[in-house]
Amino acid sequence: MKRPPISDAQMDLLAERLRAVGVGRRDFLRVAAGLAALGTAGVGARAAAAAPRLAPGEKLAREQHLRFGGGGLYQSEPSSHDFNKDLYCSGVPTLFAGLMKFNVGFEAVPYVAEKVTPNKDGSVWTFAIRKDSKWSDGSPCSAKDFEWSWKRQLDPASAAPYASFLYDIKNGEAFNKKQLADASQVGVRARDDWTLEVTLEGPRGYFPVLTAYLAALPANKAAVDKHGDKWTEAGNIVCNGPFVLETWEHNKSMVLRKNKHFFGAKDVTLEKVTIPIIPVASGALSYENNEVDLTALQTGDLKRLQTDSRTEKQVFRYPFPGTWYLTPQVTKPPFDNLQVRRAVAHAIDRESVVKVAQGFAIPAHAMIPPGFPGALDDKKTRDLQRFDPKLAMAQLKGTPFEGGKNWPRIVLSMRDEALGSKPLAEAVQSVLLEHLNMKTELEVLEPRVFRERLWKQDLQFVWIRWFMDYPDPHNEYFDTFYGKKTTGKRQAWSNDAFDKELEAGRDTRDTKKRLVSYAKAEEILQSDVGYVPVAWVARYAAAKPTVRGLEKNKQGEYVIDGNIYVDMLAHIYMVEKA
């Protein structure tokens, strides 16, 4: 029996479920692409973690201790580690193991479940639990624990802010909304200790993907019953992941120890992980002072570490796919004039703009960043809106703005956020003034106000970013620019030919045909200047030479723990200093 096909309606439901727990477009795209890993007729047991690979002359460090944090990683005190009740607790995910997990390619693969099997239409999924699955106190972690945990999350008494994540489960929504009082009617049940059966509201070919996400992690009933909201304190917590919480000095640090009862313990090399809670303003200071071994980097740190001979080889870029772009609102002058929009497109000196990002952005020539399905960075695409100041000014010939004169008041609006957004916007303002004599006012709006006005197409000229949710062009083009959307439209621009290409790409399972359609859509989008791509997002981290085991994705990039992939610590090992 093959895995039931996932229809577009189901894909929309998947996006809805992930949005319920704050998974944005960036991560949704990546997760959706990983659906292919579910394969056919049930998913088999996961492969073991790779054994440490030592270079000639290298030795494993006697003390397998990693110090991890800084640069925005664990910058604030977790409220708890209870992901089952509060996804936003900011706790340590590696303390727990779900039925499935996301690998470095953002594919959902078996974890606590050794096999996952759907019925014919994908409305019932059966998870066979590993019989060596245990809690950190040595007791079995069984199907009953997952049944209890998911019902706990759906129980209105828990007030879990993301309970709707599990609304695909039969009667889950009714139970959560107090329309049904009997928890036994919720469609998740342990048929026996090692078999979990989940009955859904209808066919859901993607359901195993949801079980890989943090919101589906289990909680330990005995610990919850005994300690209540304090059950994840260091002296109370019982967990089932690769590590246990040994100490938690609030607002200072957390120390993890390898969980000897974890079913994959033999494949975990680290014995200890120290996670200091370091304010983001401290940047990489703790790394440079040799207080941590692995850290993310902020803009102020990158150049310094890259140009220091002691650290230059320790810095690496990791995937964080996103695109900064401009939206000229076609319903508002002067951008209702195609020639003006084309002038703007050819006036953007991307190389100059990204310099202000200090390495955290690179010039973008299309919507999809390099290395992801549908990415276009060829000469034809680059030429569509190539930087050419003479051509830019020539576009204004015959318009009321010929020669860069008579511009009306132009307001460039953006949301108030970090991530280098404002410096990039100011750099865009600068090149427009230089090459078109177009003066713009920068308007920084509170995020809620920005979104409200964006959905109303009330903004004249917009500086905005899109972070990929799942690695498929559908996310980058359909979710952002599809003209027939009735809600959530970011711009007034629409184009029937563009929409038809998106529909063609959406409605076929032929990968080559899909990518051809999306390439045509990009060409239409740029030619009609529905948007102007400016910069692709980049992120950086640094690791000491003694840190090994960071996994690489198919693009050859190291991947560090984030919102989806949280399996990093189980793969890391330390080597002796050279």
RODO-2510 file (C-alpha; in nm, 4 decimals, decimal comma):
residues 578
     n   res          X          Y          Z
     1     m     0,0000     0,0000     0,0000
     2     k     0,1485     0,3321    -0,1040
     3     r     0,1367     0,6454     0,1055
     4     p    -0,1823     0,8354     0,0240
     5     p    -0,1232     1,1306    -0,2108
     6     i    -0,1204     1,4756    -0,0554
     7     s    -0,3648     1,7050    -0,2322
     8     d    -0,3392     2,0806    -0,2534
     9     a    -0,6249     2,1059    -0,0041
    10     q    -0,4206     1,8953     0,2376
    11     m    -0,1158     2,1137     0,1745
    12     d    -0,3247     2,4150     0,2704
    13     l    -0,4296     2,2334     0,5885
    14     l    -0,0674     2,1509     0,6642
    15     a     0,0237     2,5168     0,6270
    16     e    -0,2657     2,6068     0,8575
    17     r    -0,1522     2,3595     1,1236
    18     l     0,2039     2,4881     1,1124
    19     r     0,0922     2,8496     1,1202
    20     a    -0,0950     2,7646     1,4405
    21     v     0,2378     2,7082     1,6116
    22     g     0,4156     2,9996     1,4501
    23     v     0,5895     2,8132     1,1688
    24     g     0,6268     3,0730     0,8974
    25     r     0,6473     3,0375     0,5241
    26     r     1,0212     2,9722     0,5292
    27     d     1,0009     2,6608     0,7409
    28     f     0,6751     2,5406     0,5895
    29     l     0,8362     2,5296     0,2464
    30     r     1,1232     2,3249     0,3794
    31     v     0,8956     2,0829     0,5638
    32     a     0,6670     2,0350     0,2646
    33     a     0,9615     1,9441     0,0448
    34     g     1,0589     1,6864     0,3064
    35     l     0,7272     1,5064     0,2637
    36     a     0,8912     1,2969    -0,0061
    37     a     1,0878     1,1200     0,2654
    38     l     0,7688     0,9549     0,3871
    39     g     0,7957     0,7301     0,0858
    40     t     0,5563     0,4384     0,0484
    41     a     0,3711     0,1831     0,2590
    42     g     0,4790     0,3055     0,5953
    43     v     0,8060     0,4477     0,7121
    44     g     1,0744     0,2198     0,8488
    45     a     1,3190     0,2620     1,1352
    46     r     1,5660     0,5477     1,1250
    47     a     1,9324     0,5047     1,0500
    48     a     2,1690     0,5247     1,3446
    49     a     2,3747     0,8371     1,3959
    50     a     2,7089     0,8291     1,2216
    51     a     3,0073     0,7267     1,4315
    52     p     3,2695     0,9969     1,4941
    53     r     3,4927     1,0479     1,1914
    54     l     3,8437     1,1298     1,3027
    55     a     4,1045     1,2820     1,0741
    56     p     4,4529     1,1267     1,0704
    57     g     4,6221     1,2057     1,3984
    58     e     4,2997     1,3181     1,5694
    59     k     4,1747     1,1730     1,8938
    60     l     3,8423     1,2008     2,0692
    61     a     3,8652     1,4425     2,3580
    62     r     3,8843     1,2761     2,6957
    63     e     3,6093     1,5068     2,8173
    64     q     3,3121     1,5106     2,5789
    65     h     3,1840     1,8507     2,6897
    66     l     3,0334     2,1131     2,4559
    67     r     2,9659     2,4716     2,5613
    68     f     2,6956     2,6054     2,3349
    69     g     2,5235     2,9448     2,3158
    70     g     2,5573     3,3167     2,2546
    71     g     2,4904     3,5308     1,9504
    72     g     2,1160     3,5017     2,0023
    73     l     2,1124     3,1313     2,0966
    74     y     1,9580     3,0870     2,4430
    75     q     1,9703     3,4601     2,5001
    76     s     1,6817     3,4562     2,7468
    77     e     1,5633     3,2430     3,0349
    78     p     1,3269     2,9582     2,9329
    79     s     0,9910     2,9650     3,1050
    80     s     1,0079     2,5836     3,1202
    81     h     1,0973     2,2852     2,9016
    82     d     0,7356     2,1761     2,8704
    83     f     0,6871     2,1826     2,4922
    84     n     0,3791     1,9640     2,5276
    85     k     0,1953     2,2429     2,7074
    86     d     0,3776     2,5505     2,5807
    87     l     0,5630     2,5388     2,2515
    88     y     0,6954     2,8878     2,3203
    89     c     0,8675     2,7952     2,6461
    90     s     1,2122     2,8500     2,4860
    91     g     1,3340     2,5287     2,6457
    92     v     1,5886     2,2730     2,5239
    93     p     1,4319     2,0461     2,2579
    94     t     1,6961     1,7721     2,2783
    95     l     1,5592     1,6726     2,6208
    96     f     1,2717     1,5029     2,4396
    97     a     1,2146     1,2691     2,1471
    98     g     0,9014     1,2627     1,9346
    99     l     0,7516     0,9860     1,7254
   100     m     0,9283     1,1351     1,4237
   101     k     1,2047     1,3924     1,3894
   102     f     1,3359     1,6221     1,1177
   103     n     1,6740     1,5307     0,9750
   104     v     1,9246     1,7800     0,8430
   105     g     1,7377     1,7890     0,5105
   106     f     1,4142     1,8819     0,6916
   107     e     1,2632     1,5439     0,6119
   108     a     1,0430     1,3722     0,8684
   109     v     1,2008     1,0385     0,9648
   110     p     1,1163     0,7823     1,2354
   111     y     1,2436     0,8423     1,5881
   112     v     1,0529     0,6943     1,8832
   113     a     0,8261     0,5304     1,6267
   114     e     1,0074     0,2527     1,4414
   115     k     0,7385     0,2221     1,1761
   116     v     0,4526     0,4414     1,0597
   117     t     0,1684     0,2960     0,8540
   118     p    -0,1382     0,4641     0,7014
   119     n    -0,4675     0,3069     0,6079
   120     k    -0,5757     0,3259     0,2434
   121     d    -0,6726     0,6936     0,2330
   122     g    -0,4462     0,8307     0,5053
   123     s    -0,7239     0,9039     0,7535
   124     v    -0,5818     0,6620     1,0121
   125     w    -0,2120     0,6364     1,0974
   126     t    -0,0562     0,3655     1,3121
   127     f     0,2748     0,4255     1,4893
   128     a     0,4716     0,1230     1,6094
   129     i     0,6713     0,2431     1,9121
   130     r     1,0235     0,1160     1,9748
   131     k     1,0207    -0,1321     2,2611
   132     d     1,3491     0,0131     2,3896
   133     s     1,1902     0,3564     2,4262
   134     k     1,2326     0,4742     2,7851
   135     w     1,2026     0,7777     3,0085
   136     s     1,5132     0,9047     3,1848
   137     d     1,4017     0,7305     3,5076
   138     g     1,4198     0,3976     3,3251
   139     s     1,0431     0,3462     3,2913
   140     p     0,8964     0,2641     2,9482
   141     c     0,8002     0,5523     2,7191
   142     s     0,5015     0,3924     2,5538
   143     a     0,2107     0,4630     2,3221
   144     k     0,0062     0,5494     2,6311
   145     d     0,2421     0,8387     2,7064
   146     f     0,1824     0,9903     2,3644
   147     e    -0,1928     0,9419     2,3915
   148     w    -0,1941     1,1157     2,7298
   149     s     0,0357     1,3969     2,6143
   150     w    -0,1626     1,4857     2,3029
   151     k    -0,4910     1,4793     2,4937
   152     r    -0,3280     1,6960     2,7606
   153     q    -0,2403     1,9492     2,4919
   154     l    -0,5958     1,9455     2,3547
   155     d    -0,7537     1,9617     2,6999
   156     p    -0,8992     2,3136     2,7378
   157     a    -0,7828     2,3086     3,1009
   158     s    -0,4219     2,3119     2,9749
   159     a    -0,4833     2,6353     2,7819
   160     a    -0,2084     2,5327     2,5396
   161     p    -0,1719     2,8285     2,3019
   162     y    -0,1127     2,6059     1,9993
   163     a    -0,3662     2,3261     2,0632
   164     s    -0,5059     2,3807     1,7139
   165     f    -0,1887     2,2149     1,5866
   166     l    -0,3584     1,8826     1,6667
   167     y    -0,7003     1,9672     1,5222
   168     d    -0,6457     1,7088     1,2465
   169     i    -0,7116     1,4428     1,5119
   170     k    -1,0749     1,3337     1,5109
   171     n    -1,2746     1,5366     1,7652
   172     g    -0,9595     1,7195     1,8716
   173     e    -1,1027     2,0607     1,7918
   174     a    -1,4410     1,9813     1,9476
   175     f    -1,2717     1,8625     2,2679
   176     n    -1,0445     2,1663     2,2819
   177     k    -1,3380     2,4041     2,2308
   178     k    -1,5469     2,2294     2,5008
   179     q    -1,8014     2,1061     2,2468
   180     l    -1,7145     1,7534     2,3551
   181     a    -1,6322     1,6615     2,7148
   182     d    -1,5336     1,2972     2,6727
   183     a    -1,1587     1,2713     2,6039
   184     s    -1,2036     0,9069     2,5034
   185     q    -1,3778     1,0305     2,1885
   186     v    -1,0607     1,2069     2,0724
   187     g    -0,9084     1,0018     1,7910
   188     v    -0,5768     0,9041     1,9497
   189     r    -0,5510     0,5788     2,1435
   190     a    -0,2897     0,3302     2,2552
   191     r    -0,4033    -0,0045     2,1160
   192     d    -0,1383    -0,1549     2,3413
   193     d     0,1842    -0,0349     2,5045
   194     w     0,3696    -0,0160     2,1727
   195     t     0,1008     0,0727     1,9174
   196     l    -0,0471     0,4188     1,8820
   197     e    -0,3449     0,4576     1,6493
   198     v    -0,4449     0,8055     1,5355
   199     t    -0,7801     0,8586     1,3626
   200     l    -0,8073     1,1903     1,1824
   201     e    -1,0889     1,4142     1,0670
   202     g    -1,0223     1,2965     0,7122
   203     p    -0,7339     1,1972     0,4823
   204     r    -0,4123     1,3621     0,5973
   205     g    -0,1168     1,2281     0,4048
   206     y     0,1107     1,4705     0,5855
   207     f     0,0215     1,3774     0,9434
   208     p     0,3558     1,2087     1,0303
   209     v     0,5250     1,5398     0,9518
   210     l     0,3290     1,7033     1,2328
   211     t     0,4488     1,4394     1,4775
   212     a     0,8090     1,5431     1,4049
   213     y     0,7489     1,8991     1,5167
   214     l     0,8205     2,0295     1,8690
   215     a     0,4496     2,0731     1,9406
   216     a     0,4024     1,6939     1,9330
   217     l     0,6710     1,6118     2,1911
   218     p     0,5542     1,4109     2,4938
   219     a     0,5402     1,4962     2,8637
   220     n     0,5879     1,2587     3,1574
   221     k     0,2545     1,2092     3,3345
   222     a     0,4000     1,1005     3,6684
   223     a     0,6273     1,4052     3,6856
   224     v     0,3454     1,6407     3,5819
   225     d     0,1099     1,4883     3,8406
   226     k     0,3702     1,5189     4,1154
   227     h     0,5215     1,8586     4,0425
   228     g     0,2661     2,0464     3,8318
   229     d     0,4130     2,3413     3,6408
   230     k     0,7482     2,2828     3,8110
   231     w     0,7927     1,9399     3,6574
   232     t     1,0688     2,0526     3,4199
   233     e     1,2920     2,1953     3,6930
   234     a     1,6279     2,0169     3,7059
   235     g     1,5436     1,8142     4,0135
   236     n     1,2015     1,7100     3,8868
   237     i     1,2200     1,6560     3,5128
   238     v     1,1751     1,3163     3,3508
   239     c     1,2475     1,3205     2,9787
   240     n     1,2987     1,0775     2,6897
   241     g     1,5517     1,2489     2,4623
   242     p     1,9279     1,2161     2,4116
   243     f     2,0043     1,4398     2,7108
   244     v     1,8735     1,5080     3,0595
   245     l     1,8707     1,8378     3,2482
   246     e     2,1299     1,8058     3,5234
   247     t     2,1276     2,1613     3,6568
   248     w     1,9431     2,4828     3,5772
   249     e     2,0778     2,7954     3,7407
   250     h     1,8043     3,0339     3,6420
   251     n     1,9047     3,3268     3,4222
   252     k     2,2636     3,1985     3,4192
   253     s     2,3098     2,8539     3,2665
   254     m     2,1808     2,5026     3,2066
   255     v     2,3835     2,1832     3,2102
   256     l     2,2751     1,8729     3,0176
   257     r     2,4021     1,5188     3,0620
   258     k     2,3779     1,2279     2,8242
   259     n     2,0640     1,0246     2,8938
   260     k     2,1817     0,6691     2,9596
   261     h     1,8253     0,5403     2,9124
   262     f     1,7832     0,6976     2,5660
   263     f     1,7369     0,4245     2,3057
   264     g     2,0075     0,5793     2,0854
   265     a     2,2529     0,6488     2,3672
   266     k     2,5273     0,4365     2,2118
   267     d     2,5293     0,6711     1,9120
   268     v     2,5578     0,9886     2,1233
   269     t     2,9183     1,0866     2,1952
   270     l     2,8779     1,4041     2,4014
   271     e     2,8555     1,3421     2,7747
   272     k     2,7887     1,6986     2,8849
   273     v     2,6522     2,0193     2,7329
   274     t     2,6710     2,3551     2,9079
   275     i     2,4334     2,6234     2,7806
   276     p     2,5055     2,9675     2,9267
   277     i     2,2217     3,2185     2,8974
   278     i     2,3969     3,5094     2,7282
   279     p     2,2243     3,8393     2,6394
   280     v     2,2227     3,8989     2,2653
   281     a     2,3973     4,2337     2,3205
   282     s     2,7060     4,0419     2,4336
   283     g     2,7557     3,9145     2,0794
   284     a     3,0483     3,6786     2,0348
   285     l     3,2392     3,7986     2,3392
   286     s     3,1913     3,4677     2,5215
   287     y     3,3193     3,2805     2,2148
   288     e     3,6266     3,5014     2,1837
   289     n     3,6929     3,4608     2,5563
   290     n     3,6839     3,0825     2,5080
   291     e     3,3746     3,0465     2,7267
   292     v     3,1694     2,8712     2,4555
   293     d     3,2674     2,6361     2,1726
   294     l     2,9793     2,6985     1,9315
   295     t     2,7846     3,0190     1,8778
   296     a     2,5710     3,2087     1,6302
   297     l     2,7096     3,5414     1,5126
   298     q     2,5606     3,8883     1,4970
   299     t     2,6526     4,1465     1,2324
   300     g     2,8954     4,3252     1,4617
   301     d     3,0978     4,0081     1,5147
   302     l     3,1195     3,8532     1,1698
   303     k     3,3779     4,0748     1,0041
   304     r     3,6016     4,0746     1,3109
   305     l     3,6057     3,6958     1,3340
   306     q     3,6442     3,6509     0,9583
   307     t     3,9479     3,8791     0,9448
   308     d     4,1187     3,7406     1,2532
   309     s     4,3682     3,4703     1,1557
   310     r     4,2860     3,2860     1,4771
   311     t     3,9152     3,2522     1,3994
   312     e     3,8678     3,3009     1,0229
   313     k     3,8483     2,9274     0,9521
   314     q     3,6002     2,8742     1,2353
   315     v     3,3254     3,0860     1,0774
   316     f     3,0635     2,9253     0,8529
   317     r     2,7400     3,0231     0,6895
   318     y     2,4303     2,8189     0,7674
   319     p     2,0971     2,8091     0,5824
   320     f     1,8353     3,0623     0,6722
   321     p     1,6489     3,1035     0,3433
   322     g     1,4812     3,4378     0,3018
   323     t     1,4497     3,7208     0,0527
   324     w     1,4303     4,0976     0,0993
   325     y     1,2353     4,2771    -0,1716
   326     l     1,0475     4,5917    -0,2699
   327     t     0,6788     4,6072    -0,3531
   328     p     0,5810     4,9104    -0,5619
   329     q     0,2039     4,9379    -0,5125
   330     v     0,0526     4,9407    -0,8605
   331     t    -0,2647     5,1166    -0,7433
   332     k    -0,0773     5,4199    -0,6103
   333     p     0,1113     5,6862    -0,8101
   334     p     0,3778     5,6904    -0,9324
   335     f     0,3958     5,3108    -0,9266
   336     d     0,0779     5,2673    -1,1278
   337     n     0,3086     5,3427    -1,4229
   338     l     0,4972     5,0351    -1,5478
   339     q     0,7834     5,2490    -1,6783
   340     v     0,8370     5,3936    -1,3305
   341     r     0,8411     5,0452    -1,1783
   342     r     1,0975     4,9329    -1,4367
   343     a     1,3066     5,2397    -1,3646
   344     v     1,3124     5,1455    -0,9966
   345     a     1,4090     4,7878    -1,0794
   346     h     1,7092     4,8950    -1,2890
   347     a     1,8185     5,1575    -1,0341
   348     i     1,8817     4,9073    -0,7524
   349     d     2,2539     4,8592    -0,7062
   350     r     2,2324     4,5351    -0,5111
   351     e     2,6068     4,5063    -0,4547
   352     s     2,6089     4,8454    -0,2824
   353     v     2,2915     4,7786    -0,0853
   354     v     2,4111     4,4541     0,0741
   355     k     2,7356     4,6094     0,1958
   356     v     2,5476     4,7587     0,4908
   357     a     2,4471     4,4065     0,6006
   358     q     2,8109     4,3241     0,6779
   359     g     2,7848     3,9784     0,5255
   360     f     2,4341     3,8943     0,6452
   361     a     2,2823     3,9522     0,3010
   362     i     2,3900     3,8782    -0,0560
   363     p     2,2532     4,0254    -0,3835
   364     a     1,9264     3,8613    -0,4895
   365     h     1,8108     3,8295    -0,8482
   366     a     1,4999     3,6164    -0,7984
   367     m     1,2649     3,5072    -0,5220
   368     i     1,4128     3,1679    -0,4312
   369     p     1,7600     3,1622    -0,2699
   370     p     2,0349     2,9472    -0,4234
   371     g     2,0348     2,5810    -0,3311
   372     f     1,6576     2,5428    -0,3054
   373     p     1,4145     2,3904    -0,5574
   374     g     1,3285     2,6365    -0,8326
   375     a     1,6197     2,8712    -0,7617
   376     l     1,7082     3,0949    -1,0600
   377     d     2,0386     3,2739    -1,0680
   378     d     2,1228     3,2496    -1,4381
   379     k     2,2166     3,5320    -1,6777
   380     k     1,8660     3,5510    -1,8271
   381     t     1,7107     3,6034    -1,4856
   382     r     1,9817     3,8444    -1,3732
   383     d     1,9238     4,0568    -1,6847
   384     l     1,5506     4,1030    -1,6190
   385     q     1,6122     4,3688    -1,3558
   386     r     1,9872     4,4173    -1,3903
   387     f     2,1408     4,7258    -1,2331
   388     d     2,1791     4,9787    -1,5150
   389     p     2,1422     5,3444    -1,4099
   390     k     2,1293     5,4737    -1,7681
   391     l     1,8550     5,2274    -1,8585
   392     a     1,6741     5,3166    -1,5356
   393     m     1,6630     5,6863    -1,6205
   394     a     1,5720     5,6079    -1,9812
   395     q     1,2611     5,4247    -1,8611
   396     l     1,1234     5,7576    -1,7390
   397     k     1,1248     5,9114    -2,0859
   398     g     0,7732     6,0169    -2,1847
   399     t     0,6439     5,9991    -1,8272
   400     p     0,5700     6,2999    -1,6028
   401     f     0,8908     6,2066    -1,4188
   402     e     1,1331     6,2254    -1,7130
   403     g     1,4803     6,3198    -1,5993
   404     g     1,3993     6,2243    -1,2434
   405     k     1,1772     6,5276    -1,1873
   406     n     0,8306     6,5991    -1,0462
   407     w     0,8254     6,3032    -0,8093
   408     p     0,5286     6,3048    -0,5710
   409     r     0,5749     6,2332    -0,2016
   410     i     0,6917     5,8711    -0,1788
   411     v     0,6810     5,6794     0,1488
   412     l     0,8752     5,3556     0,1834
   413     s     0,7109     5,1506     0,4604
   414     m     0,8587     4,8642     0,6601
   415     r     0,7841     4,6781     0,9811
   416     d     0,9843     4,7501     1,2944
   417     e     1,2207     4,4561     1,3301
   418     a     1,5849     4,3656     1,3679
   419     l     1,7623     4,1324     1,1236
   420     g     1,9329     4,4286     0,9551
   421     s     1,6092     4,5408     0,7933
   422     k     1,6390     4,9155     0,8465
   423     p     1,9998     4,9598     0,7257
   424     l     1,9106     4,7685     0,4082
   425     a     1,6033     4,9867     0,3542
   426     e     1,8125     5,3006     0,4017
   427     a     2,0636     5,1716     0,1476
   428     v     1,7783     5,1211    -0,0989
   429     q     1,6684     5,4789    -0,0383
   430     s     2,0209     5,5955    -0,1113
   431     v     2,0547     5,4230    -0,4501
   432     l     1,7102     5,5421    -0,5628
   433     l     1,8057     5,8991    -0,4795
   434     e     2,1407     5,8618    -0,6539
   435     h     2,0185     5,7013    -0,9747
   436     l     1,6607     5,8318    -1,0148
   437     n     1,6655     6,1452    -0,8037
   438     m     1,3784     5,9729    -0,6208
   439     k     1,3522     6,0953    -0,2634
   440     t     1,1690     5,8605    -0,0283
   441     e     1,0596     5,8873     0,3331
   442     l     1,1177     5,5793     0,5459
   443     e     0,8193     5,4824     0,7604
   444     v     0,8878     5,2206     1,0312
   445     l     0,5609     5,0729     1,1548
   446     e     0,4765     4,8627     1,4584
   447     p     0,4345     4,5044     1,3261
   448     r     0,0603     4,4828     1,3925
   449     v    -0,0067     4,8142     1,2173
   450     f     0,2209     4,7175     0,9299
   451     r     0,0353     4,3897     0,8723
   452     e    -0,3070     4,5540     0,8857
   453     r    -0,2114     4,8161     0,6311
   454     l    -0,0283     4,5603     0,4174
   455     w    -0,3366     4,3369     0,3896
   456     k    -0,5431     4,6426     0,2905
   457     q    -0,2873     4,7344     0,0203
   458     d    -0,2796     5,0726     0,1884
   459     l     0,0985     5,1194     0,1605
   460     q     0,2514     5,3019    -0,1365
   461     f     0,5975     5,1449    -0,1473
   462     v     0,6973     4,8506     0,0739
   463     w     1,0253     4,7096     0,2012
   464     i     0,9524     4,3547     0,3130
   465     r     1,1069     4,0130     0,3560
   466     w     0,9857     3,6598     0,3009
   467     f     1,1344     3,3713     0,4970
   468     m     1,0865     3,0355     0,3307
   469     d     0,8510     2,7972     0,5118
   470     y     0,9054     2,4853     0,3065
   471     p     1,1389     2,4214     0,0138
   472     d     0,9017     2,4336    -0,2800
   473     p     0,8369     2,7190    -0,5273
   474     h     0,4672     2,7045    -0,4376
   475     n     0,5548     2,8755    -0,1097
   476     e     0,7668     3,1465    -0,2678
   477     y     0,5262     3,2402    -0,5468
   478     f     0,1745     3,1146    -0,4706
   479     d     0,1690     3,2067    -0,1024
   480     t     0,3095     3,5520    -0,1718
   481     f     0,1961     3,6777    -0,5121
   482     y    -0,1016     3,4719    -0,6327
   483     g    -0,3538     3,7277    -0,7563
   484     k    -0,6720     3,5327    -0,6874
   485     k    -0,6176     3,5109    -0,3117
   486     t    -0,9070     3,6641    -0,1203
   487     t    -0,7137     3,7210     0,2030
   488     g    -0,3545     3,7731     0,3035
   489     k    -0,2492     3,9490    -0,0171
   490     r     0,0698     4,1457     0,0273
   491     q     0,0238     4,3603    -0,2820
   492     a    -0,2389     4,4887    -0,5236
   493     w    -0,0385     4,3652    -0,8228
   494     s    -0,1892     4,0729    -1,0094
   495     n    -0,1334     3,9198    -1,3495
   496     d    -0,3475     3,6502    -1,5132
   497     a    -0,0546     3,4975    -1,7035
   498     f     0,1435     3,4773    -1,3803
   499     d    -0,1474     3,3125    -1,1987
   500     k    -0,1866     3,0549    -1,4762
   501     e     0,1776     2,9523    -1,4441
   502     l     0,1351     2,9085    -1,0688
   503     e    -0,1753     2,6997    -1,1216
   504     a     0,0097     2,4841    -1,3740
   505     g     0,2956     2,4341    -1,1306
   506     r     0,0564     2,3541    -0,8486
   507     d    -0,1597     2,1097    -1,0380
   508     t     0,1048     1,8783    -1,1824
   509     r     0,3234     1,6229    -1,0042
   510     d     0,5840     1,6408    -1,2819
   511     t     0,8810     1,8140    -1,1173
   512     k     1,0381     1,9341    -1,4425
   513     k     0,7130     2,0830    -1,5671
   514     r     0,6526     2,2475    -1,2331
   515     l     0,9916     2,4178    -1,2325
   516     v     0,9432     2,5389    -1,5906
   517     s     0,6130     2,6971    -1,4873
   518     y     0,7660     2,8683    -1,1872
   519     a     1,0567     2,9974    -1,3966
   520     k     0,8051     3,1530    -1,6380
   521     a     0,6187     3,2980    -1,3408
   522     e     0,9359     3,4646    -1,2141
   523     e     0,9973     3,6136    -1,5584
   524     i     0,6442     3,7567    -1,5718
   525     l     0,6699     3,8858    -1,2156
   526     q     0,9950     4,0698    -1,2837
   527     s     0,9019     4,1947    -1,6309
   528     d     0,5797     4,3467    -1,4986
   529     v     0,7690     4,4559    -1,1846
   530     g     0,5262     4,3110    -0,9364
   531     y     0,8266     4,3118    -0,7057
   532     v     1,1975     4,3944    -0,7038
   533     p     1,4226     4,1296    -0,5430
   534     v     1,7097     4,2947    -0,3579
   535     a     1,8883     4,0642    -0,1115
   536     w     1,8965     3,7056     0,0069
   537     v     1,9374     3,6482     0,3796
   538     a     2,2568     3,4961     0,5173
   539     r     2,3324     3,3711     0,8696
   540     y     2,6640     3,2781     1,0287
   541     a     2,7994     3,0801     1,3201
   542     a     3,1408     2,9871     1,4545
   543     a     3,2721     2,6616     1,5998
   544     k     3,6016     2,5906     1,7716
   545     p     3,8400     2,3492     1,5921
   546     t     3,7640     2,0914     1,8612
   547     v     3,3953     2,0704     1,7603
   548     r     3,3085     1,7946     1,5140
   549     g     2,9928     1,6228     1,3914
   550     l     2,7918     1,9198     1,2663
   551     e     2,5745     1,7800     0,9901
   552     k     2,5674     1,9133     0,6344
   553     n     2,2625     1,9361     0,4091
   554     k     2,2511     1,8440     0,0397
   555     q     2,3901     2,1857    -0,0490
   556     g     2,6985     2,1145     0,1613
   557     e     2,6079     2,3697     0,4275
   558     y     2,6403     2,3050     0,7984
   559     v     2,3052     2,3200     0,9767
   560     i     2,2645     2,4230     1,3395
   561     d     1,9648     2,3799     1,5668
   562     g     1,6655     2,5959     1,4863
   563     n     1,2885     2,5751     1,4853
   564     i     1,2625     2,2483     1,2915
   565     y     1,5957     2,0677     1,2901
   566     v     1,6863     2,0176     1,6578
   567     d     1,9038     1,7059     1,6307
   568     m     2,2430     1,8777     1,6344
   569     l     2,3684     1,7920     1,9841
   570     a     2,3158     1,4186     1,9353
   571     h     2,5655     1,4257     1,6461
   572     i     2,8396     1,6485     1,7862
   573     y     3,1617     1,5150     1,9358
   574     m     3,4771     1,6838     2,0602
   575     v     3,8371     1,6140     1,9572
   576     e     4,1591     1,6927     2,1393
   577     k     4,3214     2,0286     2,0701
   578     a     4,5852     2,0135     1,7992
***
